[in-house]
Amino acid sequence: MGYVLLGGAAITELSLVGAVSQMVAHGLILAILFNLVGIIEAKVGTRELDVLNGLMNPIRGLPTVSSLLVLGAMASAGIPGMAGFIAEFLVFQGSFVAFPLQTLLCVAGTGLTAVYFVILLNRTCFGKLDNAIATSPKLNSPRKYLPSFLLP
């Protein structure tokens, strides 16, 4: 949310549009990430990063949930083509004229965020699946994980 503060402080038209876009994108991205963490905890029984690994395993892991987790992490890290990137780019472009040093620090922070997410995904989704936490049953009904307004 520091990008929202930077965009709001710059008070240019582009930075304000970027700040509002960042608020919307951040809310949507975090909603899906928290939902996926809840599904992983419900199926595996833990959220501990030291225990989780190999969730992308197609046989007994959670490949669909892990794939969505990768997409959510990419969106949060600001990978081009995702909603987070568009919002961050608008904030950076609009704020650079008013705060060049602070904008460059935020750009560097975006790079560090991407590195953090790569490490997180490597620890949770990839690697050898531990037999103690491997889940045999598949998701029976996604209905119990979806909010009621999304159900047909």
N, C-alpha and C positions, 0 to 999 in steps of 0.2 A: 504494500500500500504506500510505500515511499514514492513510487512513481506518481501516484495520485497527488501526493503532497508537492512533488516537484512540478507537475503540470499545473496545479492550482496556484502555486507561487509565481510561476512565469507569467500568468495572465495573458497569454496570447490565445487567439481563437483556436489555433491548431492544438496547443497544449491542453486547453480546456476540453475540447472534443476528445482528445486522447485520454484525459483523466476520467471522463465519464465512461468512455469505452472500456478503460481498464477496470473500473468498478464493476461493470456488468460482466466482463470476461472473467475477472477474478472470482466473482460469486458463482458463476456457472462451473468454472474449473474446480474450485474447491468443493462444491457440492458433489460432483462426480467422484473426486478423489476420496472424500470422507465416506461416501456410499460404498466405494470399492474396498476401502479398509474395513468397513463393517462387515461386508460379505466375506472377506478373507478371514476375519476373526471368527465369524460364525461357522465357517467351514473347516478351518484349520485349528481353531481354539486358542490362538495367540496372535499378538501383534509384534512380538519381539523380533527385531532384525537379526539377532544372533541365531535364532531358531529357524526363521524363514529362509528357504532357498529352494530353487528348482520348481517354483510354482508354474512355470511355463511348460512343464512336462505334459505332453498331450495324453499320456496314459492315465496317470493318477494325480496330476496336478490340477490347477485351475487355469487352463490356457485362455479361455475367453475373458475371464476376469483379469488375468495378467496382461492380455493384449489391450484391454481398455485402460489398465493402469499405465501401460507404456504411452498410450495416446494422451491420457490426462497429464502425465509428467511432461511430455513434449509440449503440450499446450501451455502448461504452467511455466516451463523454462523459456518460452518465447521462441520456439522453433518457427521459421517462416512457413506461412500457410495456415497457421492456427490463430485463433482469436486473440490470444495473449500477445503474439508478435505484432499484430496490427495495432493494438492499443499502445504497446510499448513504443513502437516506431513513431506513432503520432506524438506521444509525449516527448520523446527524445528530439524529434525534429522541431517541435514547437518551443521546447525549453532551451535549446542550445543557444539561441540569441540572447536570452536573459541570464542564463546560468551555465556557461560552457564547462567549467570545471566540475560542477555537481552533476551535470548531464553525463560527462565522461566517466565519472565514478559510478553512476547508475548503470551505464553500459557495461562496465567491468563487473558490476554485481550481477548482471544478467548472465555473463559468461560463467561466473562462479556458481550461479544457480543451476545452470546446465550441467556443470561438472558434478554437483551434488546429486542431481537426479540420475545421472549415469551410474554413479556409485550405488545409489539406492536401488535402482533397477537391477544392477548386476548382483547385488546381495540377495534380493528377494525373488526375482523372476528366473534367473539363470543359475547355473551350477547344478550340483548333484542333488537330487531329491532325497530327503531324509525319510526313511521308511517309517519312522515314528510319527511323522506328521502328515504322511501321504493320505490323501482323501480318496477313498474308493468310490463313493456315490457321487454322481453328477448332480448338478442343480436340477431338481425335479420340476419346479415351477418358478419361473422368474416373477410370477405374480406377487409372491410374498415379499419380494425385495423392492418392488416398484411402488411409488406412491399411488393412491387411489385415483387421482385425476389423470394418470397415464393409462389406466386400464380401460379396455374397450367396453 
